[in-house]
Amino acid sequence: MKPCSSCGTQNEDSAMFCDNCGANLGGGGMPVGAPVMPPAQPAYPSAAPAGGGVTCPSCGQSNMAGTMFCDNCGAALSGVAPAPAYPQPGVPPAAPVYTPPPAQPIPGFQQPGVPPAPGFPPAAQPFPAGPAVGAPPPMPCRLMIGGQQITVPQKSEAIVGRADIASGWNPDVDLTPFGGTPEAGVSRKHAKIVWQGVWMVEDLNSVNGTYVRGQRLIPAQRMPINNGETLQVGKLQITFFAQ
């Protein structure tokens, strides 16, 4: 540091004039008031003084903020406005702090165990559950073949076909006594009557097919059947009754 002989202020070693009183510090600089030649401009412009520095209007020297007299030429800087502060090169500006908006209640949503807020309708109630999968029908259905009645077992699924003595196979609904023979095109496991809240019929990949309303069913795909409709198993005509 270089002390001023006039006021005793400590100045930078490179200063030629006192920052406080403008006195010549013996560095070979020019006296106050002498004509000043601006310093030579560099090949590339220097960065603007950061942090609110003061630029001398006489010689263009950049001085630290708060300097009263120019370090280069001694000109008074008391009336010169400081340069605006610039961000340092390569340092991105700080991102603004994000403040999330206050949470708003969702209409119709009610957290379990928490009473609904005033002014909001209660949460929607679930639809009533339908028949459980695999549940038996409330009443057994019936089949009519040539004036004869067959009561289908009260099960969620009942297999319709013909019995086979050799293998010991007996379907839930045996059509053998009613003409359900191989010659009539009836398979041992021909079709299935299913209760799913409504009555359905499914073909079990039979050789001669199962028909509902004159339409052959695609195997393993169920089709609804209504009360009084005709069900054709092979060549056998069957009337279906829901009760």
HELIX and SHEET records of a PDB file:
HELIX    1   1 THR A  176  PHE A  178  5                                   3    
HELIX    2   2 PRO A  182  ALA A  184  5                                   3    
SHEET    1   A 2 LYS A   2  PRO A   3  0                                        
SHEET    2   A 2 GLN A  10  ASN A  11 -1                                        
SHEET    1   B 2 VAL A  54  THR A  55  0                                        
SHEET    2   B 2 SER A  62  ASN A  63 -1                                        
SHEET    1   C 6 GLN A 148  THR A 151  0                                        
SHEET    2   C 6 ARG A 142  ILE A 145 -1                                        
SHEET    3   C 6 LEU A 236  PHE A 241 -1                                        
SHEET    4   C 6 THR A 230  VAL A 233 -1                                        
SHEET    5   C 6 THR A 210  VAL A 212 -1                                        
SHEET    6   C 6 GLN A 215  ARG A 216 -1                                        
SHEET    1   D 5 VAL A 173  ASP A 174  0                                        
SHEET    2   D 5 GLU A 157  GLY A 161  1                                        
SHEET    3   D 5 ALA A 191  TRP A 195 -1                                        
SHEET    4   D 5 TRP A 199  ASP A 203 -1                                        
SHEET    5   D 5 ARG A 222  PRO A 224 -1                                        
END                                                                             
